[in-house]
Amino acid sequence: MTFIRRLALDFAYTSVGLPLALVSFSLLVALFAASVGTAAVFVGIPLLALTLLLARGFADIERVRLEQLTDTASPRPRYAGAPEGSGWFRRVLAPIRQGQSWLDLLYAIVNLPIAIITFVLPIVWWAMTLGGLTYWYWGRFIPRGDGRDIVVETIMGADTALNRTVFNTIVGVAALLTLYPVQRGSAALQASFAETLLVRLAVIQGRTGIERPES
């Protein structure tokens, strides 16, 4: 895999990760809270099953994203359906009795802070890289007034246009040189967490397969 393709895949993975995490967290937490709150009147049980099925769907999306990131197949845990001939209530309970269903839900909840970190950190580095390396052009259009750049003045000795350009260019070069490990590390952190909860535990326990759960 080329350097540019690796960087592009990592950037796409972390960039999409936060919006997806926000949607899954907001939806699943709200549904889970509603299912717990209505469990006493029985409505909560089917609602909990629906919540876990939606969590499974988001988990499947993440497994596809892992495959795209790593260029390797990501085994899908085997979700067993209710036995043939089971009544509707036992079919409703099937997702609730699956341990992996709860791991899927746990992932959607815990993943949000990780997704925030792995989204924000690379974006900051990209901004420093692009902003610093192009400051020589856009910096002249910033209205200065009587204000001074204390950081530039402290480090460079004086707040002049040349010193600002030199300082920001140095920042851009430093960010460029460290951009790949920051972007790679962010993608690896998020992917490692997803793989642990959504794939690895099922592989260890031998609960993977290509079969789809029975309806």
Disulfide bonds with the S-S distance in Angstrom:
none
